[in-house]
């Protein structure tokens, strides 16, 4: 097995999920008969077909470009670092209020049993903010994925690359 091999689970990739259709079925209702008997009157079920996006369904942000997602991610990380600095005595109240107002910034996407799928990369390419956390039980797969995505895993002051992907070896079933 090499780092460029890919096996998508069930043949699913993100393109199939970006916009999808689903049916909402409301089960039939049983109402008491108005004439006072033991009979029940059934009101038939209804089915509606809807179209939505993955981002809407998961309540996460999908931006227009990957560059825009990187800028927002960097801004959020800077805000988090500023919030975690110890405030002086007169800043304690403002610091606490800032923490309470920014709890919805984490749009991390966890992929359990990532294997050697390209799904995490597709999230970044399609302008999701991230970070993308990928977990698998196989240390060999995680090692190969780390080699494949080294450009997403490292960042430094001079680089335009921002660390927005992480890999972890763990057995999520225990």
KOLLUM-47388 format. One line per 4 residues: their letters; for each residue z negated, x, y of C-alpha. Coordinates in steps of 0.02 Angstrom, whole numbers, plus 50000, padded with zeros to 5 digits. Example, Ala and Ser with C-alpha at 12.3 -4.5 7.8 and 13.67 -1.06 7.14 Angstrom:
% residues 2
AS	49610:50615:49775 | 49643:50684:49947
***
This chain:
% residues 174
XXXX	50000:50000:50000 | 50047:50067:50171 | 49997:50015:50346 | 50167:49936:50381
XXXX	50158:49815:50233 | 50117:49634:50277 | 50065:49488:50168 | 50038:49327:50265
XXXX	49921:49203:50183 | 50017:49049:50134 | 50169:49109:50233 | 50084:49051:50394
XXXX	50112:49140:50558 | 50056:49098:50732 | 50229:49035:50785 | 50205:48886:50668
XXXX	50037:48846:50750 | 50077:48871:50935 | 50140:48691:50948 | 50110:48570:50806
XXXX	50107:48385:50767 | 49966:48292:50685 | 49928:48113:50641 | 49769:48024:50691
XXXX	49726:47884:50572 | 49598:47752:50619 | 49536:47668:50459 | 49541:47479:50443
XXXX	49393:47379:50509 | 49305:47240:50415 | 49240:47100:50526 | 49134:46951:50478
XXXX	49234:46791:50462 | 49207:46685:50618 | 49189:46528:50513 | 49023:46590:50442
XXXX	49079:46619:50263 | 49051:46773:50157 | 49233:46824:50180 | 49277:46976:50283
XXXX	49429:46987:50394 | 49520:47154:50388 | 49601:47227:50542 | 49735:47350:50486
XXXX	49726:47536:50514 | 49825:47622:50649 | 49914:47788:50646 | 49970:47886:50797
XXXX	50070:48046:50798 | 50020:48175:50928 | 50084:48345:50980 | 49969:48481:51043
XXXX	49958:48669:51060 | 49847:48788:50965 | 49763:48842:51127 | 49726:48661:51176
XXXX	49662:48616:51003 | 49546:48768:50996 | 49497:48753:51181 | 49547:48932:51220
XXXX	49661:49001:51355 | 49841:49052:51324 | 49919:49133:51476 | 50101:49159:51523
XXXX	50110:49347:51489 | 50011:49475:51388 | 49987:49575:51550 | 49902:49427:51632
XXXX	49788:49409:51479 | 49742:49594:51491 | 49699:49577:51676 | 49587:49426:51645
XXXX	49505:49512:51496 | 49469:49668:51601 | 49398:49561:51742 | 49285:49468:51620
XXXX	49224:49631:51543 | 49183:49700:51716 | 49085:49542:51756 | 48990:49556:51592
XXXX	48946:49738:51628 | 48886:49693:51803 | 48781:49550:51735 | 48699:49662:51606
XXXX	48642:49790:51734 | 48457:49775:51772 | 48433:49681:51936 | 48306:49731:52066
XXXX	48160:49611:52097 | 48247:49518:52238 | 48408:49495:52135 | 48326:49419:51981
XXXX	48362:49238:52030 | 48545:49272:52074 | 48569:49371:51913 | 48499:49229:51808
XXXX	48609:49100:51895 | 48763:49208:51868 | 48725:49218:51682 | 48705:49030:51669
XXXX	48872:48997:51755 | 48977:49117:51650 | 48937:49069:51471 | 49113:49004:51436
XXXX	49205:49169:51464 | 49198:49225:51283 | 49361:49178:51200 | 49342:49292:51050
XXXX	49447:49242:50901 | 49374:49280:50729 | 49492:49300:50583 | 49395:49297:50420
XXXX	49484:49377:50272 | 49617:49453:50386 | 49696:49556:50248 | 49847:49648:50316
XXXX	49911:49499:50415 | 49992:49517:50586 | 49905:49360:50649 | 49785:49458:50762
XXXX	49928:49551:50843 | 50023:49387:50868 | 49874:49316:50963 | 49883:49463:51084
XXXX	50073:49458:51099 | 50066:49271:51138 | 49947:49300:51284 | 49780:49245:51214
XXXX	49638:49333:51304 | 49535:49386:51154 | 49457:49497:51094 | 49520:49475:50917
XXXX	49388:49512:50784 | 49461:49536:50610 | 49350:49543:50457 | 49392:49582:50276
XXXX	49297:49631:50120 | 49418:49773:50079 | 49381:49938:50165 | 49555:50000:50113
XXXX	49640:49855:50203 | 49533:49881:50358 | 49576:50067:50356 | 49763:50025:50346
XXXX	49748:49894:50483 | 49656:50019:50594 | 49801:50141:50572 | 49930:50005:50609
XXXX	49843:49944:50767 | 49772:50105:50838 | 49853:50064:51007 | 49751:49903:51019
XXXX	49590:49988:50965 | 49570:50128:51090 | 49561:50129:51277 | 49515:50253:51410
XXXX	49511:50262:51598 | 49690:50326:51613 | 49768:50213:51482 | 49846:50045:51518
XXXX	49794:49993:51342 | 49635:49890:51334 | 49530:49878:51176 | 49552:49694:51130
XXXX	49550:49704:50940 | 49413:49753:50819 | 49406:49770:50630 | 49252:49754:50520
XXXX	49221:49773:50335 | 49104:49638:50273 | 49085:49507:50138 | 49074:49347:50239
XX	49029:49246:50084 | 48854:49319:50068
***
